Amino acid sequence: MTRRARVGVVGCGMIAQLMHLPYLTELRDRFTTVAVCDRVEDLARRVAARFGVPHTYGSCERMLDAHPDMDAVLVLDRDHFEVALTALERGKHTFTEKPLCYTEAEARRLVAVSRRTGAKLMVGYMKRHDSGVRRGLEEIGRIEKPLMARVHIVVGPDHGNWIVPQVATLDRPAEPVTTPEADGRRPKVLRELGPLGDTVFTAYMNMFGVWSHDINLYRAAFPGSPDSIKAHVSPDGSVFGALLQYEDGFRTVVQCGATSVRRFEEELTVWGTDRIVAVNVSNPFLRHTPSTVRVTHDDTAAAVRDAGDGTAAAGRAWSSAAETLGSVVEQTVTGSYDEPFRAQLRHFHDCVTTAARPVTSGADALADIHLMTDMIRAATPGAP
C-alpha cells in the first residue's frame, strides 16, 4: 500500500494555485496537504479554503513548529533560499520551484545542508518529467556525433504568463507584489556578481525566472562545461543570446527572449553527423498538451552504414543507396497526455517515501546556476 506523505506548502501564489495544489489534491492517495503558508495570511486562508487544507500559517517556522511530523515541504514562494534552508535544517525533504535560488553561494549551502541532514532536495523543472521531453533526450543520446545545438525560447508578454488569465481564475494578494530590490534578491545577486547594470540584471532575472527551464533541459543533454562563452543582452534586457564553444568543436547557440506577441516557442534542436533531433516543448500552462520530438535522418547514410564489409552484397547495398540518394526520413513522436506537473509530484512522492533520488536534484540545479551566471558574466560589459 502506498504511504501518504504529509506535506506543507509555502507560497500560495500563481503556480501553487494553478498546478501544485490541484495535483496534490488529485494525488490524495500519495499526499496529505497538512497546511499552507504565506506571508499574506489572508491569501493563505482563502487558498486553504479553496483546496480544503485544514491549517494556515504566516511563516514556515510556525508551520513546522505546529506539525513536527510533517514529511516534506513544497517551497513555492518568490525567493526559496531561506524557507528551503529552514526545512532542510529540520530534516524535511524539500521541493522548490525553479530557480533553486539566485546565487551560487546560496545553492552550495542548500546542497551542503541537504547532504548533512539527509533530507532530499528536488527542484521543480517539471519539463524533465514530460514524456515527450524524456523521449527527446533519449533521441539526442543516440546521435553518433553532435555537431551543434540551439536552445530557443520566446515566451511573449508578462514573462509568458499572458496565458494564465485565459485558463484559470486565481486568488490574489491585496498588497502589491514585491520587486527584486524590495525583497532582497537584487542586493545579493550584485554582491556575488558585482555591478551588472540594469540591463544585464533584467536579463539575469529573466534567465533564472523563465529561461532556467531550458538551461536545465540543455544540460540534461550536454552536462559538460563549455570552454568559452560569448554573450549579449538587448538594450532593455528582454533578449539574450549566447554562443557556447566546447573543446571538441561542438557549439551551441542560446536564444532567449520575450516579445509583445502572445506566442510561446520553446525548442532544443541538435544537429549531428547522422541525424537531427528537435524537441518541441509544449506550453507549461496548457494542461495535457504533449511535447513532440522530430527526428530527421538521411536514409542513404543508414543504408551505407549498414552495407557490410566489401562483399558483393555490400556492393549492391551501396548501389541501392546511390539510387535513393537524397531520401530523408522524418519522424514525429508525440508524448503522452500525462501532465508533467503531476508526474513531477509522483516522483517527489517516491523520493520522500522510498530510496529514490530526485531526477532534478539540488546539485543538478547548482550546475545550472553556475552555467547561467557564467553566461551572464560573459554578457556584462567589461567582463574578461
Disulfide bonds with the S-S distance in Angstrom:
none
